[in-house]
């Protein structure tokens, strides 16, 4: 059974310390994931996206617009 926040004392940590712990955990997961090779489906999708961008390099949406849409959608 997985340990709980209470059992580990995480619930008694400050918000800043918990946020730092989350970042450490996330970074450790990212390192593990980076070591795993892409699946064939992931590789094909990546190649498809690179080719689509190469064919239409100006067919993009600026990050600010993407973020604005996502935030507006989340508020609904």
N, CA, C and O atoms as a Tripos MOL2 file, in Angstrom:
@<TRIPOS>MOLECULE
protein
  304   303    76     0     0
PROTEIN
NO_CHARGES

@<TRIPOS>ATOM
      1 N           0.8400   -1.1880    0.0000 N.3       1 UNK1
      2 CA          0.0000    0.0000    0.0000 C.3       1 UNK1
      3 C           0.8830    1.2500    0.0000 C.2       1 UNK1
      4 O           1.8850    1.3130    0.7130 O.2       1 UNK1
      5 N           0.5090    2.2170   -0.7880 N.am      2 UNK2
      6 CA          1.2840    3.4490   -0.8900 C.3       2 UNK2
      7 C           1.1550    4.2740    0.3930 C.2       2 UNK2
      8 O           0.1020    4.3080    1.0300 O.2       2 UNK2
      9 N           2.2500    4.9330    0.7480 N.am      3 UNK3
     10 CA          2.2400    5.8060    1.9150 C.3       3 UNK3
     11 C           1.3890    7.0320    1.6350 C.2       3 UNK3
     12 O           1.2890    7.4850    0.4950 O.2       3 UNK3
     13 N           0.7800    7.5630    2.6800 N.am      4 UNK4
     14 CA         -0.0530    8.7540    2.5300 C.3       4 UNK4
     15 C           0.7400    9.9980    2.9270 C.2       4 UNK4
     16 O           1.8020    9.9010    3.5410 O.2       4 UNK4
     17 N           0.2200   11.1460    2.5750 N.am      5 UNK5
     18 CA          0.8550   12.4070    2.9460 C.3       5 UNK5
     19 C           0.9840   12.4910    4.4640 C.2       5 UNK5
     20 O           2.0100   12.9210    4.9900 O.2       5 UNK5
     21 N          -0.0800   12.0720    5.1600 N.am      6 UNK6
     22 CA         -0.0780   12.1540    6.6170 C.3       6 UNK6
     23 C           0.9900   11.2310    7.2100 C.2       6 UNK6
     24 O           1.7190   11.6290    8.1180 O.2       6 UNK6
     25 N           1.0830   10.0030    6.6980 N.am      7 UNK7
     26 CA          2.0790    9.0580    7.2070 C.3       7 UNK7
     27 C           3.4970    9.5740    6.9950 C.2       7 UNK7
     28 O           4.3740    9.3460    7.8280 O.2       7 UNK7
     29 N           3.7200   10.2580    5.8990 N.am      8 UNK8
     30 CA          5.0510   10.7890    5.5920 C.3       8 UNK8
     31 C           5.3090   12.1570    6.2070 C.2       8 UNK8
     32 O           6.4230   12.6750    6.1270 O.2       8 UNK8
     33 N           4.2870   12.7430    6.8200 N.am      9 UNK9
     34 CA          4.4370   14.0570    7.4330 C.3       9 UNK9
     35 C           4.3680   15.2020    6.4420 C.2       9 UNK9
     36 O           4.6290   16.3510    6.7970 O.2       9 UNK9
     37 N           4.0250   14.9020    5.2220 N.am     10 UNK10
     38 CA          3.9690   15.9440    4.1900 C.3      10 UNK10
     39 C           2.8830   16.9610    4.4980 C.2      10 UNK10
     40 O           3.0190   18.1400    4.1700 O.2      10 UNK10
     41 N           1.8080   16.5100    5.1240 N.am     11 UNK11
     42 CA          0.7040   17.4160    5.4530 C.3      11 UNK11
     43 C           1.1120   18.4870    6.4600 C.2      11 UNK11
     44 O           0.4240   19.4980    6.5960 O.2      11 UNK11
     45 N           2.2190   18.2780    7.1660 N.am     12 UNK12
     46 CA          2.6940   19.2630    8.1500 C.3      12 UNK12
     47 C           3.7250   20.2260    7.5530 C.2      12 UNK12
     48 O           4.1820   21.1470    8.2310 O.2      12 UNK12
     49 N           4.0850   20.0150    6.3020 N.am     13 UNK13
     50 CA          5.0720   20.8800    5.6420 C.3      13 UNK13
     51 C           4.4030   22.1750    5.1810 C.2      13 UNK13
     52 O           3.1960   22.2180    4.9420 O.2      13 UNK13
     53 N           5.2020   23.2140    5.0620 N.am     14 UNK14
     54 CA          4.6880   24.4820    4.5320 C.3      14 UNK14
     55 C           4.3440   24.3090    3.0540 C.2      14 UNK14
     56 O           4.8030   23.3710    2.4010 O.2      14 UNK14
     57 N           3.5420   25.2120    2.5480 N.am     15 UNK15
     58 CA          3.1680   25.1650    1.1320 C.3      15 UNK15
     59 C           4.4080   25.2530    0.2470 C.2      15 UNK15
     60 O           4.5000   24.5510   -0.7600 O.2      15 UNK15
     61 N           5.3580   26.1050    0.6120 N.am     16 UNK16
     62 CA          6.5900   26.2350   -0.1800 C.3      16 UNK16
     63 C           7.3850   24.9390   -0.1770 C.2      16 UNK16
     64 O           7.8890   24.5150   -1.2170 O.2      16 UNK16
     65 N           7.5000   24.3090    0.9860 N.am     17 UNK17
     66 CA          8.2410   23.0490    1.0600 C.3      17 UNK17
     67 C           7.5400   21.9470    0.2720 C.2      17 UNK17
     68 O           8.1980   21.1460   -0.3910 O.2      17 UNK17
     69 N           6.2170   21.8990    0.3390 N.am     18 UNK18
     70 CA          5.4800   20.8970   -0.4410 C.3      18 UNK18
     71 C           5.6550   21.1410   -1.9230 C.2      18 UNK18
     72 O           5.8140   20.1950   -2.6940 O.2      18 UNK18
     73 N           5.6270   22.4040   -2.3350 N.am     19 UNK19
     74 CA          5.8260   22.7270   -3.7440 C.3      19 UNK19
     75 C           7.2210   22.3140   -4.2040 C.2      19 UNK19
     76 O           7.3800   21.7780   -5.3010 O.2      19 UNK19
     77 N           8.2230   22.5610   -3.3770 N.am     20 UNK20
     78 CA          9.5840   22.1360   -3.7090 C.3      20 UNK20
     79 C           9.6700   20.6190   -3.8080 C.2      20 UNK20
     80 O          10.3660   20.0960   -4.6790 O.2      20 UNK20
     81 N           8.9690   19.9040   -2.9240 N.am     21 UNK21
     82 CA          8.9570   18.4450   -2.9700 C.3      21 UNK21
     83 C           8.2930   17.9490   -4.2440 C.2      21 UNK21
     84 O           8.7720   17.0070   -4.8750 O.2      21 UNK21
     85 N           7.1990   18.5780   -4.6200 N.am     22 UNK22
     86 CA          6.5200   18.2110   -5.8700 C.3      22 UNK22
     87 C           7.4640   18.3920   -7.0480 C.2      22 UNK22
     88 O           7.5270   17.5380   -7.9330 O.2      22 UNK22
     89 N           8.1940   19.4910   -7.0630 N.am     23 UNK23
     90 CA          9.1410   19.7550   -8.1510 C.3      23 UNK23
     91 C          10.2280   18.6880   -8.1910 C.2      23 UNK23
     92 O          10.6070   18.2170   -9.2630 O.2      23 UNK23
     93 N          10.7360   18.3030   -6.9980 N.am     24 UNK24
     94 CA         11.7540   17.2530   -6.9490 C.3      24 UNK24
     95 C          11.2150   15.9350   -7.4900 C.2      24 UNK24
     96 O          11.8910   15.2450   -8.2540 O.2      24 UNK24
     97 N           9.9970   15.5920   -7.0910 N.am     25 UNK25
     98 CA          9.3790   14.3490   -7.5630 C.3      25 UNK25
     99 C           9.1760   14.4170   -9.0720 C.2      25 UNK25
    100 O           9.4800   13.4610   -9.7850 O.2      25 UNK25
    101 N           8.6650   15.5420   -9.5570 N.am     26 UNK26
    102 CA          8.4310   15.7060  -10.9990 C.3      26 UNK26
    103 C           9.7330   15.5640  -11.7760 C.2      26 UNK26
    104 O           9.7800   14.8900  -12.8040 O.2      26 UNK26
    105 N          10.7880   16.2010  -11.2810 N.am     27 UNK27
    106 CA         12.0850   16.1260  -11.9600 C.3      27 UNK27
    107 C          12.6000   14.6890  -11.9980 C.2      27 UNK27
    108 O          13.1740   14.2620  -13.0000 O.2      27 UNK27
    109 N          12.3990   13.9440  -10.9140 N.am     28 UNK28
    110 CA         12.8690   12.5580  -10.8890 C.3      28 UNK28
    111 C          12.0840   11.7060  -11.8810 C.2      28 UNK28
    112 O          12.6480   10.8120  -12.5120 O.2      28 UNK28
    113 N          10.7930   11.9750  -12.0230 N.am     29 UNK29
    114 CA          9.9910   11.2490  -13.0040 C.3      29 UNK29
    115 C          10.4200   11.6020  -14.4210 C.2      29 UNK29
    116 O          10.5160   10.7300  -15.2850 O.2      29 UNK29
    117 N          10.6730   12.8680  -14.6510 N.am     30 UNK30
    118 CA         11.0860   13.3070  -15.9860 C.3      30 UNK30
    119 C          12.3910   12.6320  -16.3910 C.2      30 UNK30
    120 O          12.5560   12.2450  -17.5480 O.2      30 UNK30
    121 N          13.3170   12.4880  -15.4500 N.am     31 UNK31
    122 CA         14.5920   11.8300  -15.7560 C.3      31 UNK31
    123 C          14.3690   10.3770  -16.1480 C.2      31 UNK31
    124 O          15.0080    9.8770  -17.0740 O.2      31 UNK31
    125 N          13.4660    9.6960  -15.4480 N.am     32 UNK32
    126 CA         13.1770    8.2980  -15.7910 C.3      32 UNK32
    127 C          12.5360    8.1920  -17.1660 C.2      32 UNK32
    128 O          12.8950    7.3230  -17.9610 O.2      32 UNK32
    129 N          11.5930    9.0730  -17.4420 N.am     33 UNK33
    130 CA         10.8780    9.0390  -18.7130 C.3      33 UNK33
    131 C          11.8250    9.3310  -19.8690 C.2      33 UNK33
    132 O          11.7190    8.7120  -20.9280 O.2      33 UNK33
    133 N          12.7520   10.2710  -19.6740 N.am     34 UNK34
    134 CA         13.7070   10.6190  -20.7250 C.3      34 UNK34
    135 C          14.5850    9.4410  -21.1180 C.2      34 UNK34
    136 O          15.0550    9.3660  -22.2530 O.2      34 UNK34
    137 N          14.8080    8.5240  -20.1890 N.am     35 UNK35
    138 CA         15.6620    7.3650  -20.4770 C.3      35 UNK35
    139 C          14.9290    6.3010  -21.2830 C.2      35 UNK35
    140 O          15.5620    5.4370  -21.8900 O.2      35 UNK35
    141 N          13.6050    6.3570  -21.2950 N.am     36 UNK36
    142 CA         12.8370    5.3590  -22.0290 C.3      36 UNK36
    143 C          12.7370    5.7590  -23.4940 C.2      36 UNK36
    144 O          12.4810    6.9230  -23.8020 O.2      36 UNK36
    145 N          12.9350    4.8090  -24.3950 N.am     37 UNK37
    146 CA         12.8310    5.1410  -25.8210 C.3      37 UNK37
    147 C          11.3810    5.4020  -26.2190 C.2      37 UNK37
    148 O          10.4440    4.9210  -25.5810 O.2      37 UNK37
    149 N          11.2240    6.1740  -27.2860 N.am     38 UNK38
    150 CA          9.8810    6.4290  -27.8120 C.3      38 UNK38
    151 C           9.3030    5.1360  -28.3720 C.2      38 UNK38
    152 O          10.0260    4.2880  -28.8950 O.2      38 UNK38
    153 N           7.9790    5.0020  -28.2510 N.am     39 UNK39
    154 CA          7.3320    3.8790  -28.9230 C.3      39 UNK39
    155 C           7.2990    4.1900  -30.4120 C.2      39 UNK39
    156 O           7.5260    5.3290  -30.8200 O.2      39 UNK39
    157 N           7.0220    3.1960  -31.2050 N.am     40 UNK40
    158 CA          6.9470    3.4170  -32.6510 C.3      40 UNK40
    159 C           5.8330    4.4070  -32.9800 C.2      40 UNK40
    160 O           5.9950    5.2500  -33.8620 O.2      40 UNK40
    161 N           4.7040    4.3090  -32.2760 N.am     41 UNK41
    162 CA          3.5880    5.2380  -32.5070 C.3      41 UNK41
    163 C           3.9950    6.6720  -32.1500 C.2      41 UNK41
    164 O           3.6490    7.6090  -32.8700 O.2      41 UNK41
    165 N           4.7210    6.8460  -31.0520 N.am     42 UNK42
    166 CA          5.1770    8.1760  -30.6580 C.3      42 UNK42
    167 C           6.1560    8.7340  -31.6800 C.2      42 UNK42
    168 O           6.0990    9.9150  -32.0230 O.2      42 UNK42
    169 N           7.0590    7.8780  -32.1680 N.am     43 UNK43
    170 CA          8.0430    8.3080  -33.1580 C.3      43 UNK43
    171 C           7.3450    8.7610  -34.4520 C.2      43 UNK43
    172 O           7.6980    9.7940  -35.0210 O.2      43 UNK43
    173 N           6.3560    7.9840  -34.9110 N.am     44 UNK44
    174 CA          5.6190    8.3410  -36.1280 C.3      44 UNK44
    175 C           4.8770    9.6650  -35.9480 C.2      44 UNK44
    176 O           4.8650   10.5010  -36.8510 O.2      44 UNK44
    177 N           4.2560    9.8540  -34.7770 N.am     45 UNK45
    178 CA          3.5240   11.0970  -34.5290 C.3      45 UNK45
    179 C           4.4610   12.2910  -34.4990 C.2      45 UNK45
    180 O           4.1420   13.3500  -35.0400 O.2      45 UNK45
    181 N           5.5990   12.1270  -33.8770 N.am     46 UNK46
    182 CA          6.5880   13.1980  -33.8410 C.3      46 UNK46
    183 C           7.0610   13.5380  -35.2480 C.2      46 UNK46
    184 O           7.1650   14.7130  -35.6010 O.2      46 UNK46
    185 N           7.3430   12.5310  -36.0430 N.am     47 UNK47
    186 CA          7.7680   12.7550  -37.4330 C.3      47 UNK47
    187 C           6.6660   13.4340  -38.2350 C.2      47 UNK47
    188 O           6.9470   14.3030  -39.0610 O.2      47 UNK47
    189 N           5.4010   13.0430  -37.9980 N.am     48 UNK48
    190 CA          4.2780   13.6600  -38.6980 C.3      48 UNK48
    191 C           4.1890   15.1500  -38.3580 C.2      48 UNK48
    192 O           3.9870   15.9880  -39.2370 O.2      48 UNK48
    193 N           4.3430   15.4620  -37.0750 N.am     49 UNK49
    194 CA          4.2480   16.8670  -36.6470 C.3      49 UNK49
    195 C           5.3990   17.7030  -37.1910 C.2      49 UNK49
    196 O           5.1920   18.8440  -37.6030 O.2      49 UNK49
    197 N           6.5960   17.1550  -37.1970 N.am     50 UNK50
    198 CA          7.7520   17.8770  -37.7360 C.3      50 UNK50
    199 C           7.5430   18.1350  -39.2250 C.2      50 UNK50
    200 O           7.8160   19.2330  -39.7110 O.2      50 UNK50
    201 N           7.0590   17.1250  -39.9510 N.am     51 UNK51
    202 CA          6.8080   17.2800  -41.3900 C.3      51 UNK51
    203 C           5.7180   18.3090  -41.6440 C.2      51 UNK51
    204 O           5.8300   19.1110  -42.5720 O.2      51 UNK51
    205 N           4.6570   18.2990  -40.8290 N.am     52 UNK52
    206 CA          3.5710   19.2650  -40.9990 C.3      52 UNK52
    207 C           4.0740   20.6820  -40.7650 C.2      52 UNK52
    208 O           3.6900   21.6050  -41.4830 O.2      52 UNK52
    209 N           4.9240   20.8580  -39.7710 N.am     53 UNK53
    210 CA          5.4780   22.1930  -39.5110 C.3      53 UNK53
    211 C           6.4140   22.6190  -40.6450 C.2      53 UNK53
    212 O           6.3980   23.7780  -41.0610 O.2      53 UNK53
    213 N           7.2200   21.6950  -41.1400 N.am     54 UNK54
    214 CA          8.1410   22.0170  -42.2380 C.3      54 UNK54
    215 C           7.3700   22.4200  -43.4920 C.2      54 UNK54
    216 O           7.8030   23.2980  -44.2390 O.2      54 UNK54
    217 N           6.2210   21.7730  -43.7190 N.am     55 UNK55
    218 CA          5.4150   22.0860  -44.8990 C.3      55 UNK55
    219 C           4.6950   23.4250  -44.7620 C.2      55 UNK55
    220 O           4.4550   24.1040  -45.7600 O.2      55 UNK55
    221 N           4.3480   23.8120  -43.5270 N.am     56 UNK56
    222 CA          3.6090   25.0600  -43.2890 C.3      56 UNK56
    223 C           4.1740   25.7750  -42.0530 C.2      56 UNK56
    224 O           3.5000   25.8240  -41.0240 O.2      56 UNK56
    225 N           5.3770   26.3230  -42.1250 N.am     57 UNK57
    226 CA          6.0040   26.9140  -40.9410 C.3      57 UNK57
    227 C           5.2670   28.1260  -40.3700 C.2      57 UNK57
    228 O           5.4580   28.4710  -39.2040 O.2      57 UNK57
    229 N           4.4340   28.7710  -41.1760 N.am     58 UNK58
    230 CA          3.7010   29.9410  -40.6740 C.3      58 UNK58
    231 C           2.3330   29.5770  -40.1210 C.2      58 UNK58
    232 O           1.6100   30.4520  -39.6460 O.2      58 UNK58
    233 N           1.9670   28.3130  -40.1730 N.am     59 UNK59
    234 CA          0.6790   27.8470  -39.6760 C.3      59 UNK59
    235 C           0.8130   27.4850  -38.1950 C.2      59 UNK59
    236 O           0.7790   26.3140  -37.8190 O.2      59 UNK59
    237 N           0.9640   28.5160  -37.3710 N.am     60 UNK60
    238 CA          1.1690   28.3180  -35.9370 C.3      60 UNK60
    239 C           0.2470   29.2480  -35.1550 C.2      60 UNK60
    240 O          -0.2810   30.2200  -35.6940 O.2      60 UNK60
    241 N           0.0670   28.9340  -33.8890 N.am     61 UNK61
    242 CA         -0.7050   29.7800  -32.9830 C.3      61 UNK61
    243 C           0.2660   30.2440  -31.9030 C.2      61 UNK61
    244 O           0.9160   29.4120  -31.2690 O.2      61 UNK61
    245 N           0.3780   31.5400  -31.6800 N.am     62 UNK62
    246 CA          1.3070   32.0460  -30.6640 C.3      62 UNK62
    247 C           0.9500   31.5230  -29.2710 C.2      62 UNK62
    248 O          -0.2230   31.3320  -28.9500 O.2      62 UNK62
    249 N           1.9810   31.2940  -28.4480 N.am     63 UNK63
    250 CA          1.7800   30.7590  -27.1120 C.3      63 UNK63
    251 C           0.7850   31.6010  -26.3100 C.2      63 UNK63
    252 O          -0.0640   31.0400  -25.6180 O.2      63 UNK63
    253 N           0.8660   32.9090  -26.3830 N.am     64 UNK64
    254 CA         -0.0440   33.7770  -25.6330 C.3      64 UNK64
    255 C          -1.5000   33.4870  -25.9710 C.2      64 UNK64
    256 O          -2.3630   33.4950  -25.0930 O.2      64 UNK64
    257 N          -1.7660   33.2350  -27.2320 N.am     65 UNK65
    258 CA         -3.1330   32.9320  -27.6610 C.3      65 UNK65
    259 C          -3.5720   31.5540  -27.1550 C.2      65 UNK65
    260 O          -4.7080   31.3860  -26.7130 O.2      65 UNK65
    261 N          -2.6910   30.5950  -27.2200 N.am     66 UNK66
    262 CA         -3.0070   29.2510  -26.7130 C.3      66 UNK66
    263 C          -3.3260   29.3250  -25.2250 C.2      66 UNK66
    264 O          -4.3160   28.7580  -24.7620 O.2      66 UNK66
    265 N          -2.4750   30.0330  -24.4820 N.am     67 UNK67
    266 CA         -2.6630   30.1690  -23.0410 C.3      67 UNK67
    267 C          -3.9780   30.8730  -22.7270 C.2      67 UNK67
    268 O          -4.7230   30.4460  -21.8440 O.2      67 UNK67
    269 N          -4.2590   31.9480  -23.4490 N.am     68 UNK68
    270 CA         -5.4930   32.7080  -23.2350 C.3      68 UNK68
    271 C          -6.7210   31.8340  -23.4750 C.2      68 UNK68
    272 O          -7.6650   31.8630  -22.6860 O.2      68 UNK68
    273 N          -6.7150   31.0610  -24.5540 N.am     69 UNK69
    274 CA         -7.8330   30.1670  -24.8500 C.3      69 UNK69
    275 C          -8.0000   29.1100  -23.7630 C.2      69 UNK69
    276 O          -9.1170   28.8190  -23.3350 O.2      69 UNK69
    277 N          -6.8910   28.5430  -23.3240 N.am     70 UNK70
    278 CA         -6.9500   27.4910  -22.3080 C.3      70 UNK70
    279 C          -7.4990   28.0370  -21.0030 C.2      70 UNK70
    280 O          -8.3290   27.3960  -20.3590 O.2      70 UNK70
    281 N          -7.0450   29.2100  -20.6110 N.am     71 UNK71
    282 CA         -7.5370   29.8130  -19.3650 C.3      71 UNK71
    283 C          -9.0120   30.1690  -19.4830 C.2      71 UNK71
    284 O          -9.7760   29.9600  -18.5410 O.2      71 UNK71
    285 N          -9.4160   30.7040  -20.6260 N.am     72 UNK72
    286 CA        -10.8230   31.0350  -20.8240 C.3      72 UNK72
    287 C         -11.6830   29.7880  -20.7730 C.2      72 UNK72
    288 O         -12.7750   29.8040  -20.2050 O.2      72 UNK72
    289 N         -11.2000   28.7160  -21.3570 N.am     73 UNK73
    290 CA        -11.9360   27.4500  -21.3570 C.3      73 UNK73
    291 C         -12.0550   26.8970  -19.9320 C.2      73 UNK73
    292 O         -13.0930   26.3480  -19.5610 O.2      73 UNK73
    293 N         -11.0000   27.0440  -19.1440 N.am     74 UNK74
    294 CA        -10.9930   26.5300  -17.7710 C.3      74 UNK74
    295 C         -11.9580   27.3080  -16.8810 C.2      74 UNK74
    296 O         -12.4690   26.7650  -15.9020 O.2      74 UNK74
    297 N         -12.2080   28.5540  -17.2060 N.am     75 UNK75
    298 CA        -13.0960   29.4050  -16.3970 C.3      75 UNK75
    299 C         -14.5780   29.1110  -16.6220 C.2      75 UNK75
    300 O         -15.4230   29.5120  -15.8210 O.2      75 UNK75
    301 N         -14.8920   28.4140  -17.7080 N.am     76 UNK76
    302 CA        -16.2910   28.1530  -18.0480 C.3      76 UNK76
    303 C         -16.9200   27.1680  -17.1170 C.2      76 UNK76
    304 O         -18.0970   26.8410  -17.2670 O.2      76 UNK76
@<TRIPOS>BOND
     1     1     2 1
     2     2     3 1
     3     3     4 2
     4     3     5 am
     5     5     6 1
     6     6     7 1
     7     7     8 2
     8     7     9 am
     9     9    10 1
    10    10    11 1
    11    11    12 2
    12    11    13 am
    13    13    14 1
    14    14    15 1
    15    15    16 2
    16    15    17 am
    17    17    18 1
    18    18    19 1
    19    19    20 2
    20    19    21 am
    21    21    22 1
    22    22    23 1
    23    23    24 2
    24    23    25 am
    25    25    26 1
    26    26    27 1
    27    27    28 2
    28    27    29 am
    29    29    30 1
    30    30    31 1
    31    31    32 2
    32    31    33 am
    33    33    34 1
    34    34    35 1
    35    35    36 2
    36    35    37 am
    37    37    38 1
    38    38    39 1
    39    39    40 2
    40    39    41 am
    41    41    42 1
    42    42    43 1
    43    43    44 2
    44    43    45 am
    45    45    46 1
    46    46    47 1
    47    47    48 2
    48    47    49 am
    49    49    50 1
    50    50    51 1
    51    51    52 2
    52    51    53 am
    53    53    54 1
    54    54    55 1
    55    55    56 2
    56    55    57 am
    57    57    58 1
    58    58    59 1
    59    59    60 2
    60    59    61 am
    61    61    62 1
    62    62    63 1
    63    63    64 2
    64    63    65 am
    65    65    66 1
    66    66    67 1
    67    67    68 2
    68    67    69 am
    69    69    70 1
    70    70    71 1
    71    71    72 2
    72    71    73 am
    73    73    74 1
    74    74    75 1
    75    75    76 2
    76    75    77 am
    77    77    78 1
    78    78    79 1
    79    79    80 2
    80    79    81 am
    81    81    82 1
    82    82    83 1
    83    83    84 2
    84    83    85 am
    85    85    86 1
    86    86    87 1
    87    87    88 2
    88    87    89 am
    89    89    90 1
    90    90    91 1
    91    91    92 2
    92    91    93 am
    93    93    94 1
    94    94    95 1
    95    95    96 2
    96    95    97 am
    97    97    98 1
    98    98    99 1
    99    99   100 2
   100    99   101 am
   101   101   102 1
   102   102   103 1
   103   103   104 2
   104   103   105 am
   105   105   106 1
   106   106   107 1
   107   107   108 2
   108   107   109 am
   109   109   110 1
   110   110   111 1
   111   111   112 2
   112   111   113 am
   113   113   114 1
   114   114   115 1
   115   115   116 2
   116   115   117 am
   117   117   118 1
   118   118   119 1
   119   119   120 2
   120   119   121 am
   121   121   122 1
   122   122   123 1
   123   123   124 2
   124   123   125 am
   125   125   126 1
   126   126   127 1
   127   127   128 2
   128   127   129 am
   129   129   130 1
   130   130   131 1
   131   131   132 2
   132   131   133 am
   133   133   134 1
   134   134   135 1
   135   135   136 2
   136   135   137 am
   137   137   138 1
   138   138   139 1
   139   139   140 2
   140   139   141 am
   141   141   142 1
   142   142   143 1
   143   143   144 2
   144   143   145 am
   145   145   146 1
   146   146   147 1
   147   147   148 2
   148   147   149 am
   149   149   150 1
   150   150   151 1
   151   151   152 2
   152   151   153 am
   153   153   154 1
   154   154   155 1
   155   155   156 2
   156   155   157 am
   157   157   158 1
   158   158   159 1
   159   159   160 2
   160   159   161 am
   161   161   162 1
   162   162   163 1
   163   163   164 2
   164   163   165 am
   165   165   166 1
   166   166   167 1
   167   167   168 2
   168   167   169 am
   169   169   170 1
   170   170   171 1
   171   171   172 2
   172   171   173 am
   173   173   174 1
   174   174   175 1
   175   175   176 2
   176   175   177 am
   177   177   178 1
   178   178   179 1
   179   179   180 2
   180   179   181 am
   181   181   182 1
   182   182   183 1
   183   183   184 2
   184   183   185 am
   185   185   186 1
   186   186   187 1
   187   187   188 2
   188   187   189 am
   189   189   190 1
   190   190   191 1
   191   191   192 2
   192   191   193 am
   193   193   194 1
   194   194   195 1
   195   195   196 2
   196   195   197 am
   197   197   198 1
   198   198   199 1
   199   199   200 2
   200   199   201 am
   201   201   202 1
   202   202   203 1
   203   203   204 2
   204   203   205 am
   205   205   206 1
   206   206   207 1
   207   207   208 2
   208   207   209 am
   209   209   210 1
   210   210   211 1
   211   211   212 2
   212   211   213 am
   213   213   214 1
   214   214   215 1
   215   215   216 2
   216   215   217 am
   217   217   218 1
   218   218   219 1
   219   219   220 2
   220   219   221 am
   221   221   222 1
   222   222   223 1
   223   223   224 2
   224   223   225 am
   225   225   226 1
   226   226   227 1
   227   227   228 2
   228   227   229 am
   229   229   230 1
   230   230   231 1
   231   231   232 2
   232   231   233 am
   233   233   234 1
   234   234   235 1
   235   235   236 2
   236   235   237 am
   237   237   238 1
   238   238   239 1
   239   239   240 2
   240   239   241 am
   241   241   242 1
   242   242   243 1
   243   243   244 2
   244   243   245 am
   245   245   246 1
   246   246   247 1
   247   247   248 2
   248   247   249 am
   249   249   250 1
   250   250   251 1
   251   251   252 2
   252   251   253 am
   253   253   254 1
   254   254   255 1
   255   255   256 2
   256   255   257 am
   257   257   258 1
   258   258   259 1
   259   259   260 2
   260   259   261 am
   261   261   262 1
   262   262   263 1
   263   263   264 2
   264   263   265 am
   265   265   266 1
   266   266   267 1
   267   267   268 2
   268   267   269 am
   269   269   270 1
   270   270   271 1
   271   271   272 2
   272   271   273 am
   273   273   274 1
   274   274   275 1
   275   275   276 2
   276   275   277 am
   277   277   278 1
   278   278   279 1
   279   279   280 2
   280   279   281 am
   281   281   282 1
   282   282   283 1
   283   283   284 2
   284   283   285 am
   285   285   286 1
   286   286   287 1
   287   287   288 2
   288   287   289 am
   289   289   290 1
   290   290   291 1
   291   291   292 2
   292   291   293 am
   293   293   294 1
   294   294   295 1
   295   295   296 2
   296   295   297 am
   297   297   298 1
   298   298   299 1
   299   299   300 2
   300   299   301 am
   301   301   302 1
   302   302   303 1
   303   303   304 2
@<TRIPOS>SUBSTRUCTURE
     1 UNK1         2 RESIDUE 1 A UNK
     2 UNK2         6 RESIDUE 1 A UNK
     3 UNK3        10 RESIDUE 1 A UNK
     4 UNK4        14 RESIDUE 1 A UNK
     5 UNK5        18 RESIDUE 1 A UNK
     6 UNK6        22 RESIDUE 1 A UNK
     7 UNK7        26 RESIDUE 1 A UNK
     8 UNK8        30 RESIDUE 1 A UNK
     9 UNK9        34 RESIDUE 1 A UNK
    10 UNK10       38 RESIDUE 1 A UNK
    11 UNK11       42 RESIDUE 1 A UNK
    12 UNK12       46 RESIDUE 1 A UNK
    13 UNK13       50 RESIDUE 1 A UNK
    14 UNK14       54 RESIDUE 1 A UNK
    15 UNK15       58 RESIDUE 1 A UNK
    16 UNK16       62 RESIDUE 1 A UNK
    17 UNK17       66 RESIDUE 1 A UNK
    18 UNK18       70 RESIDUE 1 A UNK
    19 UNK19       74 RESIDUE 1 A UNK
    20 UNK20       78 RESIDUE 1 A UNK
    21 UNK21       82 RESIDUE 1 A UNK
    22 UNK22       86 RESIDUE 1 A UNK
    23 UNK23       90 RESIDUE 1 A UNK
    24 UNK24       94 RESIDUE 1 A UNK
    25 UNK25       98 RESIDUE 1 A UNK
    26 UNK26      102 RESIDUE 1 A UNK
    27 UNK27      106 RESIDUE 1 A UNK
    28 UNK28      110 RESIDUE 1 A UNK
    29 UNK29      114 RESIDUE 1 A UNK
    30 UNK30      118 RESIDUE 1 A UNK
    31 UNK31      122 RESIDUE 1 A UNK
    32 UNK32      126 RESIDUE 1 A UNK
    33 UNK33      130 RESIDUE 1 A UNK
    34 UNK34      134 RESIDUE 1 A UNK
    35 UNK35      138 RESIDUE 1 A UNK
    36 UNK36      142 RESIDUE 1 A UNK
    37 UNK37      146 RESIDUE 1 A UNK
    38 UNK38      150 RESIDUE 1 A UNK
    39 UNK39      154 RESIDUE 1 A UNK
    40 UNK40      158 RESIDUE 1 A UNK
    41 UNK41      162 RESIDUE 1 A UNK
    42 UNK42      166 RESIDUE 1 A UNK
    43 UNK43      170 RESIDUE 1 A UNK
    44 UNK44      174 RESIDUE 1 A UNK
    45 UNK45      178 RESIDUE 1 A UNK
    46 UNK46      182 RESIDUE 1 A UNK
    47 UNK47      186 RESIDUE 1 A UNK
    48 UNK48      190 RESIDUE 1 A UNK
    49 UNK49      194 RESIDUE 1 A UNK
    50 UNK50      198 RESIDUE 1 A UNK
    51 UNK51      202 RESIDUE 1 A UNK
    52 UNK52      206 RESIDUE 1 A UNK
    53 UNK53      210 RESIDUE 1 A UNK
    54 UNK54      214 RESIDUE 1 A UNK
    55 UNK55      218 RESIDUE 1 A UNK
    56 UNK56      222 RESIDUE 1 A UNK
    57 UNK57      226 RESIDUE 1 A UNK
    58 UNK58      230 RESIDUE 1 A UNK
    59 UNK59      234 RESIDUE 1 A UNK
    60 UNK60      238 RESIDUE 1 A UNK
    61 UNK61      242 RESIDUE 1 A UNK
    62 UNK62      246 RESIDUE 1 A UNK
    63 UNK63      250 RESIDUE 1 A UNK
    64 UNK64      254 RESIDUE 1 A UNK
    65 UNK65      258 RESIDUE 1 A UNK
    66 UNK66      262 RESIDUE 1 A UNK
    67 UNK67      266 RESIDUE 1 A UNK
    68 UNK68      270 RESIDUE 1 A UNK
    69 UNK69      274 RESIDUE 1 A UNK
    70 UNK70      278 RESIDUE 1 A UNK
    71 UNK71      282 RESIDUE 1 A UNK
    72 UNK72      286 RESIDUE 1 A UNK
    73 UNK73      290 RESIDUE 1 A UNK
    74 UNK74      294 RESIDUE 1 A UNK
    75 UNK75      298 RESIDUE 1 A UNK
    76 UNK76      302 RESIDUE 1 A UNK
